[in-house]
Amino acid sequence: MRLLILSDLHHELWREKAPQIDLTINRPDIVVLAGDISSGAKAVQWATDAFADTPVLYVSGNHEAYGKNLDDVQDDIEAACMGAPNVHFLNCSEYIHGSVRFIGATLWTDFKLFGDAARADAMHEAESAMTDYKRIRLARKGYRKLRAADTAQLHAAHKSWIKKRLAEPFAGSTVVITHMAPSMQSVPEQYRTDLSSAAYASQMDDVVSQADLWIHGHMHETLDYHVGKCRVVCNPCGYINRNGSPENVQFDPAFIVELPDA
């Protein structure tokens, strides 16, 4: 099975200059979109048109909710996917294709990347520095701004759901798709002492090792490594540079991961 892995396409910034994805080059069986594709639910129509005859598995990132409230955005994406013939929204849900099980969730982070003692400082740093906590609101919390405590709670729920699914026996391969990263190994070397990195990744190597493949986004740098038997990959485009090139110069619009068919 051939998986085309894409994330952080940021169509809300690239607009008509967005890199073209040509399926005739790589002929994937499934397209995986690991978040931060476009604002709101716009990615669903784009994916419906761009990958018309190919199943698409979509996990939302943080940017989908910028300028909106998180609750309604997720409902809007779910509704759009219900009307799409080929796009499947993985929001603590799974999709089985042949002998491969896909389980997906945004994940967020627990802010414990540097340990429990630094957690409060990491949460404060995130709220001070990250746009998420200025541009995303929560409808079910009176439309107030998102807080680090909110995303920490979401992380706990998503992590718990993923662990339960991984604990369920499955005869084939299991692929986990998240937007946020599940390991310190996903954090670029220059940011491994930066407190703000706790809003990008969590220490979940024990969970990661239970999957066969873990796909994530959010980091804006290409990644490919192993945690035990599990391969971890990230193929993000990132923001658009002034010269019109991708922020991530290693972004590959034809990046394929192959899994055994049986």
Backbone as CSV, one residue per row, in Angstrom:
resi,resn,N_x,N_y,N_z,CA_x,CA_y,CA_z,C_x,C_y,C_z
1,MET,0.842,-1.200,0.000,0.000,0.000,0.000,0.878,1.251,0.000
2,ARG,0.569,2.178,-0.901,1.367,3.389,-1.061,0.622,4.581,-0.448
3,LEU,1.280,5.235,0.518,0.694,6.384,1.200,1.421,7.660,0.791
4,LEU,0.685,8.644,0.298,1.247,9.964,0.025,1.083,10.801,1.287
5,ILE,2.193,11.247,1.873,2.193,11.941,3.156,2.390,13.444,2.947
6,LEU,1.435,14.245,3.417,1.502,15.701,3.285,1.019,16.359,4.566
7,SER,1.624,17.487,4.919,1.102,18.278,6.039,1.543,19.724,5.891
8,ASP,0.909,20.576,6.674,1.295,21.990,6.767,1.398,22.642,5.387
9,LEU,0.400,22.390,4.555,0.376,22.999,3.221,0.000,24.474,3.284
10,HIS,-0.715,24.880,4.332,-1.048,26.284,4.599,-1.579,27.005,3.360
11,HIS,-2.604,26.443,2.779,-3.220,27.073,1.613,-3.776,28.459,1.929
12,GLU,-4.092,28.703,3.208,-4.598,30.033,3.573,-3.545,31.116,3.377
13,LEU,-2.273,30.718,3.308,-1.169,31.653,3.073,-0.661,31.572,1.631
14,TRP,-0.567,30.357,1.106,-0.039,30.170,-0.245,-1.030,30.605,-1.329
15,ARG,-2.314,30.344,-1.089,-3.379,30.627,-2.054,-3.045,30.023,-3.415
16,GLU,-3.099,30.821,-4.494,-2.900,30.267,-5.843,-1.460,29.827,-6.109
17,LYS,-0.521,30.171,-5.215,0.882,29.797,-5.393,1.220,28.465,-4.740
18,ALA,0.238,27.798,-4.182,0.489,26.549,-3.472,1.128,25.514,-4.382
19,PRO,2.100,24.754,-3.867,2.726,23.693,-4.668,1.680,22.707,-5.189
20,GLN,1.836,22.286,-6.430,0.890,21.358,-7.042,1.218,19.916,-6.648
21,ILE,0.179,19.154,-6.373,0.331,17.748,-6.031,-0.168,16.921,-7.215
22,ASP,0.733,16.229,-7.884,0.398,15.465,-9.079,0.396,13.974,-8.751
23,LEU,-0.801,13.394,-8.642,-0.900,11.985,-8.267,-0.404,11.042,-9.352
24,THR,-0.298,11.526,-10.579,0.178,10.649,-11.647,1.664,10.317,-11.486
25,ILE,2.355,11.130,-10.674,3.786,10.887,-10.464,4.013,9.692,-9.546
26,ASN,3.190,9.602,-8.480,3.454,8.596,-7.457,2.347,7.557,-7.290
27,ARG,1.163,7.833,-7.804,0.031,6.896,-7.779,-0.192,6.262,-6.396
28,PRO,-0.548,7.071,-5.403,-0.780,6.520,-4.061,-2.115,5.787,-3.969
29,ASP,-2.185,4.879,-3.013,-3.458,4.226,-2.699,-4.281,5.072,-1.742
30,ILE,-3.582,5.840,-0.898,-4.233,6.715,0.088,-3.405,7.983,0.232
31,VAL,-4.081,9.109,0.394,-3.424,10.384,0.700,-3.655,10.695,2.175
32,VAL,-2.598,11.046,2.886,-2.698,11.412,4.302,-2.393,12.901,4.442
33,LEU,-3.330,13.645,5.020,-3.163,15.069,5.294,-3.087,15.244,6.806
34,ALA,-1.900,15.557,7.316,-1.669,15.584,8.762,-1.796,16.983,9.359
35,GLY,-2.759,17.748,8.885,-3.110,19.011,9.529,-2.480,20.258,8.968
36,ASP,-3.097,21.406,9.322,-2.683,22.728,8.839,-2.683,22.778,7.309
37,ILE,-3.806,22.378,6.740,-3.942,22.342,5.283,-4.527,23.655,4.766
38,SER,-5.601,24.127,5.395,-6.221,25.395,5.017,-7.087,25.841,6.182
39,SER,-7.679,27.016,6.082,-8.500,27.525,7.180,-9.885,26.880,7.168
40,GLY,-10.457,26.737,8.362,-11.785,26.163,8.474,-11.867,24.785,7.854
41,ALA,-12.934,24.579,7.074,-13.144,23.289,6.416,-12.778,23.326,4.935
42,LYS,-12.070,24.358,4.497,-11.768,24.524,3.074,-10.928,23.383,2.503
43,ALA,-10.135,22.749,3.328,-9.282,21.663,2.843,-10.096,20.498,2.297
44,VAL,-11.313,20.328,2.797,-12.118,19.181,2.373,-12.483,19.289,0.893
45,GLN,-12.950,20.460,0.472,-13.294,20.629,-0.941,-12.052,20.536,-1.821
46,TRP,-10.947,21.116,-1.343,-9.693,21.019,-2.106,-9.281,19.563,-2.294
47,ALA,-9.330,18.790,-1.218,-8.923,17.388,-1.287,-9.892,16.576,-2.147
48,THR,-11.176,16.912,-2.083,-12.170,16.232,-2.917,-11.847,16.416,-4.391
49,ASP,-11.476,17.635,-4.753,-11.166,17.937,-6.154,-9.790,17.405,-6.568
50,ALA,-8.795,17.597,-5.686,-7.419,17.252,-6.043,-7.177,15.747,-6.089
51,PHE,-7.902,14.998,-5.259,-7.666,13.561,-5.142,-8.962,12.791,-5.355
52,ALA,-9.677,13.132,-6.401,-11.055,12.687,-6.604,-11.266,11.177,-6.490
53,ASP,-10.352,10.386,-6.981,-10.544,8.934,-6.997,-9.698,8.203,-5.964
54,THR,-9.173,8.943,-4.991,-8.270,8.359,-3.998,-8.771,8.673,-2.594
55,PRO,-8.823,7.700,-1.702,-9.209,7.988,-0.316,-8.219,8.966,0.328
56,VAL,-8.760,9.935,1.072,-7.954,10.937,1.779,-8.276,10.849,3.259
57,LEU,-7.241,10.750,4.086,-7.407,10.726,5.537,-6.883,12.045,6.087
58,TYR,-7.755,12.769,6.783,-7.466,14.148,7.174,-7.561,14.319,8.686
59,VAL,-6.459,14.745,9.287,-6.430,15.138,10.703,-6.220,16.642,10.745
60,SER,-7.049,17.356,11.465,-6.920,18.812,11.496,-5.783,19.246,12.411
61,GLY,-5.194,20.397,12.086,-4.147,20.981,12.908,-4.687,22.132,13.737
62,ASN,-3.807,22.990,14.171,-4.227,24.159,14.942,-4.653,25.313,14.046
63,HIS,-4.033,25.442,12.873,-4.324,26.588,12.014,-5.718,26.549,11.409
64,GLU,-6.331,25.386,11.301,-7.687,25.324,10.766,-8.646,26.205,11.569
65,ALA,-8.355,26.399,12.840,-9.269,27.144,13.712,-8.863,28.597,13.929
66,TYR,-7.832,29.079,13.260,-7.417,30.471,13.453,-8.531,31.428,13.014
67,GLY,-8.843,32.371,13.898,-9.897,33.332,13.622,-11.294,32.761,13.800
68,LYS,-11.374,31.553,14.382,-12.661,30.864,14.530,-12.731,30.235,15.914
69,ASN,-13.784,29.457,16.150,-13.797,28.693,17.398,-13.634,27.213,17.069
70,LEU,-12.877,26.554,17.911,-12.431,25.194,17.645,-13.596,24.220,17.516
71,ASP,-14.609,24.384,18.348,-15.731,23.452,18.342,-16.446,23.450,16.992
72,ASP,-16.788,24.630,16.503,-17.530,24.723,15.248,-16.688,24.292,14.058
73,VAL,-15.384,24.604,14.082,-14.515,24.204,12.975,-14.492,22.687,12.844
74,GLN,-14.368,21.993,13.946,-14.348,20.532,13.878,-15.683,19.983,13.392
75,ASP,-16.789,20.610,13.824,-18.109,20.202,13.339,-18.236,20.472,11.840
76,ASP,-17.701,21.621,11.401,-17.780,21.970,9.980,-16.969,20.997,9.117
77,ILE,-15.778,20.615,9.603,-14.957,19.660,8.858,-15.660,18.311,8.786
78,GLU,-16.227,17.886,9.905,-16.949,16.612,9.943,-18.113,16.622,8.950
79,ALA,-18.872,17.723,8.942,-20.019,17.822,8.035,-19.570,17.835,6.584
80,ALA,-18.493,18.562,6.292,-17.981,18.615,4.922,-17.524,17.239,4.460
81,CYS,-16.878,16.494,5.347,-16.416,15.154,4.984,-17.580,14.188,4.793
82,MET,-18.660,14.398,5.522,-19.836,13.549,5.339,-20.403,13.699,3.935
83,GLY,-20.209,14.889,3.352,-20.695,15.131,2.006,-19.659,14.908,0.932
84,ALA,-18.461,14.515,1.334,-17.368,14.277,0.378,-17.264,12.780,0.091
85,PRO,-17.083,12.402,-1.166,-17.050,10.980,-1.490,-15.766,10.260,-1.082
86,ASN,-14.698,11.024,-0.831,-13.410,10.356,-0.629,-12.597,10.865,0.549
87,VAL,-13.075,11.889,1.284,-12.289,12.482,2.369,-12.854,12.039,3.717
88,HIS,-11.984,11.516,4.573,-12.392,10.987,5.866,-11.688,11.773,6.971
89,PHE,-12.468,12.356,7.862,-11.948,13.163,8.964,-11.661,12.254,10.146
90,LEU,-10.395,12.183,10.549,-10.014,11.366,11.696,-9.857,12.267,12.917
91,ASN,-10.880,12.287,13.731,-10.927,13.118,14.932,-11.248,12.191,16.098
92,CYS,-10.232,11.476,16.566,-10.417,10.358,17.495,-11.330,9.330,16.823
93,SER,-10.927,8.932,15.628,-11.666,7.925,14.869,-10.682,7.152,14.009
94,GLU,-11.164,6.052,13.439,-10.277,5.185,12.678,-10.850,4.858,11.303
95,TYR,-9.970,4.378,10.446,-10.344,4.009,9.078,-9.525,2.778,8.725
96,ILE,-10.191,1.759,8.238,-9.504,0.527,7.871,-9.568,0.362,6.360
97,HIS,-8.399,0.153,5.765,-8.293,-0.038,4.321,-7.470,-1.297,4.087
98,GLY,-8.141,-2.338,3.653,-7.449,-3.607,3.480,-6.872,-4.115,4.786
99,SER,-5.571,-4.331,4.802,-4.918,-4.875,5.996,-4.261,-3.789,6.847
100,VAL,-4.659,-2.525,6.630,-4.048,-1.414,7.375,-5.117,-0.659,8.156
101,ARG,-4.825,-0.452,9.429,-5.706,0.323,10.306,-5.089,1.703,10.527
102,PHE,-5.876,2.750,10.272,-5.434,4.121,10.493,-6.220,4.696,11.676
103,ILE,-5.504,5.238,12.660,-6.164,5.900,13.779,-5.613,7.316,13.881
104,GLY,-6.508,8.292,14.067,-6.047,9.668,13.994,-6.705,10.619,14.979
105,ALA,-5.950,11.635,15.367,-6.426,12.704,16.246,-5.419,13.848,16.171
106,THR,-5.847,15.060,16.472,-4.942,16.210,16.447,-3.801,16.033,17.446
107,LEU,-4.116,15.525,18.622,-3.218,15.191,19.734,-2.884,16.366,20.642
108,TRP,-2.522,17.556,20.097,-2.061,18.659,20.941,-0.875,18.174,21.784
109,THR,-0.585,18.806,22.938,0.537,18.370,23.778,0.173,18.448,25.256
110,ASP,0.984,17.774,26.070,0.747,17.796,27.516,1.656,18.800,28.229
111,PHE,2.529,19.495,27.474,3.460,20.498,28.015,4.458,19.907,29.009
112,LYS,4.663,18.586,28.930,5.599,17.921,29.833,6.882,17.510,29.124
113,LEU,7.163,18.114,27.996,8.340,17.732,27.223,9.616,17.844,28.041
114,PHE,9.676,18.820,28.947,10.856,19.039,29.789,10.609,18.625,31.236
115,GLY,9.579,17.802,31.457,9.286,17.293,32.785,8.177,18.039,33.488
116,ASP,7.673,17.432,34.545,6.568,18.014,35.297,6.935,19.357,35.926
117,ALA,8.183,19.479,36.382,8.590,20.706,37.080,8.527,21.932,36.166
118,ALA,8.727,21.724,34.873,8.735,22.848,33.927,7.395,23.043,33.241
119,ARG,6.408,22.236,33.595,5.136,22.269,32.854,4.426,23.618,32.956
120,ALA,4.300,24.159,34.156,3.596,25.432,34.339,4.265,26.540,33.537
121,ASP,5.588,26.562,33.550,6.316,27.574,32.780,6.105,27.374,31.280
122,ALA,6.059,26.119,30.843,5.846,25.835,29.429,4.457,26.272,28.973
123,MET,3.473,26.082,29.820,2.111,26.504,29.498,2.019,28.026,29.431
124,HIS,2.683,28.685,30.367,2.698,30.155,30.355,3.413,30.669,29.104
125,GLU,4.505,30.042,28.741,5.257,30.438,27.551,4.401,30.271,26.292
126,ALA,3.660,29.170,26.225,2.804,28.919,25.061,1.732,29.996,24.932
127,GLU,1.070,30.319,26.029,0.013,31.326,25.983,0.559,32.708,25.633
128,SER,1.790,32.971,26.033,2.397,34.272,25.768,2.883,34.400,24.323
129,ALA,3.409,33.300,23.787,4.117,33.383,22.503,3.348,32.849,21.312
130,MET,2.452,31.886,21.522,1.831,31.212,20.388,0.525,31.865,19.952
131,THR,0.365,31.965,18.657,-0.826,32.588,18.084,-2.085,31.783,18.389
132,ASP,-1.947,30.489,18.609,-3.102,29.633,18.926,-3.960,30.243,20.025
133,TYR,-3.293,30.755,21.049,-4.006,31.218,22.242,-4.482,32.664,22.120
134,LYS,-4.290,33.218,20.970,-4.797,34.562,20.673,-5.869,34.542,19.599
135,ARG,-5.838,33.515,18.712,-6.718,33.527,17.550,-7.719,32.383,17.508
136,ILE,-7.705,31.504,18.515,-8.677,30.403,18.563,-9.549,30.579,19.794
137,ARG,-10.841,30.366,19.617,-11.789,30.444,20.734,-12.507,29.117,20.914
138,LEU,-13.203,28.987,22.031,-13.966,27.778,22.335,-15.437,28.148,22.515
139,ALA,-16.289,27.630,21.634,-17.713,27.928,21.718,-18.317,27.406,23.015
140,ARG,-17.881,26.215,23.435,-18.471,25.603,24.627,-17.951,26.211,25.926
141,LYS,-17.042,27.155,25.807,-16.518,27.873,26.978,-16.885,29.346,26.888
142,GLY,-18.041,29.636,26.320,-18.497,31.018,26.234,-17.746,31.841,25.205
143,TYR,-17.164,31.176,24.208,-16.407,31.826,23.133,-15.179,32.575,23.655
144,ARG,-14.675,32.128,24.793,-13.431,32.733,25.284,-12.246,32.192,24.505
145,LYS,-11.096,32.865,24.668,-9.886,32.426,23.977,-9.402,31.080,24.511
146,LEU,-8.819,30.321,23.613,-8.229,29.045,23.972,-7.118,29.248,24.998
147,ARG,-6.983,28.308,25.920,-5.931,28.346,26.929,-5.090,27.079,26.856
148,ALA,-3.894,27.164,27.392,-3.015,25.989,27.405,-3.649,24.833,28.180
149,ALA,-4.392,25.156,29.225,-5.068,24.108,30.002,-6.098,23.372,29.146
150,ASP,-6.719,24.088,28.213,-7.688,23.457,27.317,-7.011,22.445,26.396
151,THR,-5.897,22.855,25.799,-5.228,21.943,24.875,-4.568,20.777,25.614
152,ALA,-4.151,21.014,26.846,-3.619,19.915,27.652,-4.702,18.873,27.927
153,GLN,-5.924,19.336,28.170,-7.043,18.421,28.385,-7.371,17.654,27.101
154,LEU,-7.333,18.353,25.983,-7.571,17.686,24.703,-6.505,16.621,24.445
155,HIS,-5.254,16.970,24.751,-4.164,16.002,24.582,-4.434,14.751,25.410
156,ALA,-4.823,14.933,26.652,-5.062,13.781,27.525,-6.143,12.875,26.946
157,ALA,-7.203,13.489,26.423,-8.289,12.703,25.835,-7.834,11.995,24.567
158,HIS,-7.089,12.704,23.712,-6.632,12.109,22.456,-5.616,10.993,22.710
159,LYS,-4.697,11.234,23.627,-3.692,10.217,23.949,-4.353,8.960,24.515
160,SER,-5.307,9.159,25.405,-6.006,8.023,25.999,-6.719,7.209,24.929
161,TRP,-7.360,7.895,23.986,-8.072,7.202,22.911,-7.094,6.421,22.024
162,ILE,-5.979,7.043,21.669,-4.985,6.371,20.833,-4.441,5.130,21.539
163,LYS,-4.128,5.255,22.826,-3.590,4.114,23.576,-4.593,2.957,23.613
164,LYS,-5.863,3.277,23.786,-6.879,2.221,23.825,-6.974,1.521,22.478
165,ARG,-6.910,2.285,21.400,-6.988,1.677,20.067,-5.749,0.803,19.795
166,LEU,-4.589,1.289,20.190,-3.367,0.512,19.962,-3.359,-0.773,20.779
167,ALA,-4.067,-0.777,21.890,-4.122,-1.965,22.741,-5.058,-3.034,22.167
168,GLU,-5.891,-2.645,21.195,-6.806,-3.593,20.576,-6.079,-4.366,19.475
169,PRO,-6.086,-5.676,19.519,-5.370,-6.479,18.508,-5.865,-6.179,17.096
170,PHE,-4.937,-6.161,16.152,-5.284,-5.972,14.743,-4.328,-6.817,13.917
171,ALA,-4.860,-7.531,12.941,-4.063,-8.509,12.202,-3.065,-7.884,11.232
172,GLY,-3.304,-6.633,10.817,-2.420,-5.994,9.860,-1.546,-4.925,10.483
173,SER,-1.200,-3.926,9.678,-0.369,-2.807,10.146,-1.242,-1.712,10.742
174,THR,-0.679,-0.973,11.692,-1.392,0.146,12.308,-0.622,1.433,12.077
175,VAL,-1.315,2.417,11.526,-0.750,3.735,11.256,-1.462,4.757,12.129
176,VAL,-0.700,5.559,12.852,-1.268,6.643,13.659,-0.981,7.960,12.942
177,ILE,-2.008,8.802,12.847,-1.862,10.116,12.224,-2.238,11.179,13.247
178,THR,-1.303,12.078,13.538,-1.572,13.197,14.433,-1.019,14.470,13.795
179,HIS,-1.407,15.620,14.327,-0.787,16.849,13.853,0.439,17.163,14.705
180,MET,0.273,17.174,16.018,1.406,17.430,16.893,2.314,16.201,16.975
181,ALA,3.552,16.449,17.359,4.561,15.397,17.356,4.529,14.575,18.644
182,PRO,4.890,13.284,18.553,4.809,12.402,19.717,6.146,12.082,20.373
183,SER,7.208,12.798,19.999,8.518,12.443,20.536,9.468,13.637,20.497
184,MET,10.370,13.696,21.449,11.425,14.711,21.430,12.288,14.573,20.176
185,GLN,12.351,13.384,19.602,13.138,13.186,18.393,12.619,14.010,17.213
186,SER,11.368,14.466,17.297,10.804,15.304,16.242,11.169,16.775,16.402
187,VAL,11.735,17.131,17.531,12.098,18.529,17.781,13.484,18.797,17.194
188,PRO,13.617,19.780,16.309,14.935,20.095,15.738,15.958,20.393,16.830
189,GLU,17.199,20.029,16.581,18.261,20.149,17.574,18.336,21.539,18.190
190,GLN,18.155,22.562,17.393,18.309,23.937,17.888,17.181,24.361,18.829
191,TYR,16.110,23.553,18.891,14.981,23.900,19.759,14.796,22.929,20.923
192,ARG,15.747,22.039,21.138,15.556,21.002,22.153,15.742,21.487,23.586
193,THR,16.119,22.738,23.759,16.122,23.337,25.104,15.181,24.536,25.166
194,ASP,14.439,24.764,24.097,13.512,25.898,24.006,12.180,25.510,24.633
195,LEU,11.764,26.223,25.656,10.554,25.880,26.398,9.322,25.841,25.504
196,SER,9.301,26.652,24.460,8.131,26.687,23.584,7.941,25.377,22.815
197,SER,8.973,24.558,22.744,8.850,23.276,22.044,7.850,22.345,22.721
198,ALA,7.545,22.610,23.987,6.559,21.795,24.699,5.161,21.960,24.127
199,ALA,4.952,22.970,23.291,3.670,23.148,22.614,3.667,22.484,21.239
200,TYR,4.765,21.833,20.890,4.887,21.193,19.585,5.005,19.673,19.665
201,ALA,5.508,19.177,20.783,5.742,17.737,20.907,5.537,17.285,22.347
202,SER,5.247,15.997,22.488,5.127,15.359,23.800,6.033,14.129,23.825
203,GLN,6.394,13.712,25.031,7.232,12.516,25.205,6.330,11.285,25.250
204,MET,6.118,10.651,24.090,5.209,9.511,24.000,5.863,8.316,23.323
205,ASP,7.165,8.180,23.465,7.864,7.104,22.767,7.313,5.724,23.106
206,ASP,6.848,5.535,24.342,6.305,4.239,24.743,5.030,3.919,23.968
207,VAL,4.265,4.953,23.631,3.044,4.763,22.842,3.405,4.583,21.370
208,VAL,4.323,5.413,20.890,4.730,5.357,19.485,5.226,3.967,19.108
209,SER,5.972,3.348,19.987,6.582,2.049,19.685,5.562,0.941,19.454
210,GLN,4.300,1.202,19.796,3.260,0.193,19.609,2.651,0.231,18.208
211,ALA,2.945,1.288,17.443,2.424,1.415,16.078,3.476,0.950,15.081
212,ASP,3.054,0.821,13.830,3.988,0.469,12.761,4.488,1.718,12.032
213,LEU,3.639,2.725,11.943,3.986,3.985,11.298,3.251,5.098,12.020
214,TRP,3.960,6.200,12.296,3.340,7.374,12.928,3.624,8.577,12.028
215,ILE,2.567,9.223,11.586,2.663,10.381,10.700,2.221,11.618,11.466
216,HIS,3.019,12.692,11.403,2.593,13.934,12.049,3.020,15.139,11.226
217,GLY,2.591,16.304,11.653,2.964,17.561,11.019,3.491,18.528,12.063
218,HIS,3.184,19.814,11.889,3.384,20.856,12.895,4.817,21.372,13.034
219,MET,5.816,20.580,12.662,7.190,20.971,12.945,7.847,21.798,11.841
220,HIS,7.317,21.732,10.604,7.842,22.489,9.458,9.255,22.073,9.063
221,GLU,9.649,20.870,9.466,10.914,20.287,9.030,10.678,18.823,8.691
222,THR,11.322,18.350,7.635,11.185,16.961,7.231,11.825,16.039,8.266
223,LEU,11.115,14.973,8.617,11.597,14.038,9.633,11.340,12.609,9.183
224,ASP,12.254,11.732,9.526,12.105,10.316,9.207,13.032,9.543,10.143
225,TYR,12.480,8.901,11.161,13.281,8.174,12.143,12.451,7.034,12.718
226,HIS,13.052,6.256,13.593,12.351,5.126,14.205,12.323,5.248,15.728
227,VAL,11.219,4.821,16.298,11.104,4.572,17.739,10.762,3.093,17.856
228,GLY,11.738,2.290,18.217,11.533,0.850,18.181,11.258,0.418,16.752
229,LYS,10.194,-0.346,16.561,9.825,-0.818,15.228,9.034,0.218,14.440
230,CYS,8.620,1.276,15.091,7.733,2.256,14.459,8.525,3.324,13.700
231,ARG,8.188,3.508,12.452,8.766,4.593,11.659,7.930,5.860,11.877
232,VAL,8.591,6.971,12.117,7.928,8.262,12.323,8.317,9.192,11.182
233,VAL,7.318,9.761,10.491,7.610,10.633,9.358,6.817,11.928,9.445
234,CYS,7.410,12.975,8.883,6.769,14.290,8.797,7.243,14.926,7.491
235,ASN,6.302,15.314,6.628,6.652,15.913,5.334,5.863,17.213,5.161
236,PRO,6.272,18.273,5.871,5.522,19.529,5.849,6.025,20.498,4.778
237,CYS,5.120,21.260,4.219,5.505,22.323,3.290,5.940,23.567,4.056
238,GLY,5.114,23.999,5.012,5.431,25.187,5.796,4.953,26.470,5.126
239,TYR,5.391,27.575,5.654,4.966,28.884,5.157,5.654,29.200,3.828
240,ILE,5.159,30.219,3.153,5.738,30.648,1.884,6.814,31.711,2.133
241,ASN,7.988,31.503,1.578,9.063,32.491,1.680,8.801,33.662,0.725
242,ARG,9.525,34.732,0.933,9.342,35.919,0.096,9.613,35.646,-1.375
243,ASN,10.497,34.685,-1.636,10.810,34.358,-3.031,9.842,33.335,-3.631
244,GLY,8.811,32.991,-2.846,7.804,32.064,-3.344,8.119,30.605,-3.130
245,SER,9.204,30.295,-2.433,9.587,28.910,-2.174,9.032,28.455,-0.823
246,PRO,8.927,27.130,-0.605,8.445,26.634,0.685,9.436,26.907,1.814
247,GLU,8.916,27.151,2.995,9.766,27.312,4.182,10.639,26.078,4.383
248,ASN,10.053,24.903,4.187,10.807,23.664,4.306,11.363,23.293,2.928
249,VAL,12.650,23.527,2.730,13.253,23.294,1.417,13.288,21.805,1.071
250,GLN,13.092,20.932,2.069,13.102,19.490,1.829,11.709,18.926,1.555
251,PHE,10.693,19.795,1.547,9.330,19.321,1.294,9.258,18.599,-0.043
252,ASP,8.644,17.411,-0.003,8.513,16.586,-1.206,7.034,16.362,-1.492
253,PRO,6.475,17.016,-2.516,5.045,16.847,-2.821,4.697,15.462,-3.339
254,ALA,5.707,14.618,-3.515,5.482,13.248,-3.987,6.035,12.223,-3.000
255,PHE,6.054,12.562,-1.704,6.655,11.695,-0.690,5.751,10.486,-0.407
256,ILE,6.260,9.309,-0.686,5.501,8.082,-0.531,6.122,7.193,0.545
257,VAL,5.257,6.636,1.389,5.657,5.562,2.306,4.904,4.306,1.881
258,GLU,5.621,3.234,1.728,5.006,1.967,1.309,4.853,1.045,2.505
259,LEU,3.677,0.449,2.612,3.376,-0.532,3.651,3.057,-1.871,2.999
260,PRO,3.324,-2.965,3.711,2.953,-4.280,3.155,1.447,-4.353,2.925
261,ASP,1.037,-4.989,1.858,-0.397,-5.135,1.549,-1.064,-6.176,2.427
262,ALA,-0.284,-7.031,3.038,-0.876,-8.076,3.871,0.079,-8.434,4.996
